Amino acid sequence: MGPDVQAAAPWLALAKFASLAWVIAVGWLVSWRRLDEREQETRKTSWFIGSTAAILLTAPVMVFCLVGGGAFLEHLLGRRSTPGALFTLGWGGLVLAQLLSTLIARAAQRMAKR
């Protein structure tokens, strides 16, 4: 990734922290208090299952990219292959995998309770 990695690392960490802070502020402070106890338990369980599934799905991809030195992603992105773009691709992939697996877990949980 070149010499820009160390210069970009603090900004990428700040972006990750800001996205986590936004999720905490909106997801917990605003919506959590409005839910009844049953819905809180459903949300906790689906997020736990969704997070675990997302890590299990994306970890092998991350290892594949690390073993290859990121060459596959750099080839895929071409000239746009900057540390920020690679970070966004990885972070976005993990978040999308988590949201999708959480939605699947929540739907399965609701169908099981009916």
C-alpha positions as CSV (number, residue, x, y, z in Angstrom):
1,M,0.0,0.0,0.0
2,G,3.0,2.2,0.0
3,P,4.3,4.9,2.3
4,D,0.8,6.5,2.8
5,V,-0.4,3.9,5.2
6,Q,1.1,5.4,8.3
7,A,-0.1,8.8,7.4
8,A,-3.6,7.6,6.8
9,A,-3.9,5.2,9.8
10,P,-5.0,7.9,12.4
11,W,-7.7,9.2,10.0
12,L,-8.9,5.7,9.3
13,A,-9.1,4.9,13.1
14,L,-11.0,8.2,13.6
15,A,-13.5,7.2,10.9
16,K,-14.0,3.8,12.5
17,F,-14.4,5.4,16.0
18,A,-16.9,8.0,14.6
19,S,-19.0,5.3,12.9
20,L,-19.1,3.3,16.2
21,A,-20.0,6.4,18.1
22,W,-22.9,7.1,15.7
23,V,-24.2,3.5,16.1
24,I,-24.0,3.8,19.9
25,A,-25.7,7.2,19.9
26,V,-28.5,6.3,17.5
27,G,-28.9,2.6,18.2
28,W,-28.8,2.6,21.9
29,L,-29.5,6.0,23.3
30,V,-32.4,6.7,21.0
31,S,-34.1,3.5,20.0
32,W,-33.2,1.1,22.9
33,R,-35.2,2.9,25.5
34,R,-38.3,2.8,23.4
35,L,-38.4,-1.0,23.1
36,D,-40.2,-3.3,25.5
37,E,-38.3,-6.1,27.2
38,R,-39.2,-8.8,24.7
39,E,-38.0,-6.7,21.8
40,Q,-34.8,-5.8,23.6
41,E,-34.0,-9.5,24.1
42,T,-34.8,-10.2,20.4
43,R,-32.5,-7.4,19.3
44,K,-29.7,-8.5,21.6
45,T,-29.9,-12.1,20.4
46,S,-30.1,-11.1,16.7
47,W,-27.1,-8.8,17.0
48,F,-25.1,-11.4,18.8
49,I,-25.9,-14.0,16.1
50,G,-25.5,-11.5,13.3
51,S,-22.1,-10.2,14.6
52,T,-20.8,-13.7,15.1
53,A,-21.9,-14.8,11.6
54,A,-20.4,-11.6,10.0
55,I,-17.1,-12.3,11.6
56,L,-17.2,-15.9,10.5
57,L,-18.0,-14.9,7.0
58,T,-15.6,-12.0,6.6
59,A,-12.6,-13.3,8.5
60,P,-11.6,-15.8,5.8
61,V,-11.8,-13.1,3.2
62,M,-9.6,-10.8,5.3
63,V,-7.1,-13.6,5.8
64,F,-7.1,-14.3,2.0
65,C,-6.4,-10.6,1.3
66,L,-3.7,-10.3,4.0
67,V,-1.9,-13.5,2.7
68,G,-2.0,-12.1,-0.8
69,G,-0.7,-8.7,0.4
70,G,-3.8,-7.0,-0.7
71,A,-2.9,-7.6,-4.4
72,F,-6.4,-8.9,-5.2
73,L,-8.0,-5.7,-3.9
74,E,-5.5,-3.5,-5.4
75,H,-6.1,-5.1,-8.8
76,L,-9.8,-4.9,-8.3
77,L,-9.7,-1.2,-7.4
78,G,-7.0,-0.2,-9.9
79,R,-5.8,3.3,-9.5
80,R,-8.3,4.0,-6.8
81,S,-6.5,1.6,-4.5
82,T,-5.7,3.9,-1.6
83,P,-5.5,3.0,2.1
84,G,-8.8,4.8,2.6
85,A,-10.5,2.9,-0.2
86,L,-9.3,-0.4,1.1
87,F,-10.4,0.5,4.6
88,T,-13.8,1.5,3.4
89,L,-14.1,-1.7,1.4
90,G,-13.2,-3.8,4.5
91,W,-15.3,-1.9,7.0
92,G,-18.3,-1.6,4.7
93,G,-18.1,-5.3,3.9
94,L,-18.1,-6.2,7.5
95,V,-21.0,-3.8,8.3
96,L,-23.1,-5.1,5.4
97,A,-22.4,-8.7,6.4
98,Q,-23.4,-7.9,10.0
99,L,-26.6,-6.2,9.0
100,L,-27.6,-8.9,6.6
101,S,-26.9,-11.7,9.0
102,T,-28.7,-9.8,11.8
103,L,-31.8,-9.4,9.7
104,I,-31.7,-13.1,8.8
105,A,-31.3,-14.0,12.5
106,R,-34.2,-11.6,13.5
107,A,-36.5,-13.1,10.9
108,A,-35.7,-16.6,11.9
109,Q,-36.3,-15.7,15.6
110,R,-39.6,-14.2,14.8
111,M,-40.7,-17.2,12.8
112,A,-39.6,-19.5,15.6
113,K,-41.7,-17.6,18.1
114,R,-44.9,-17.7,16.1
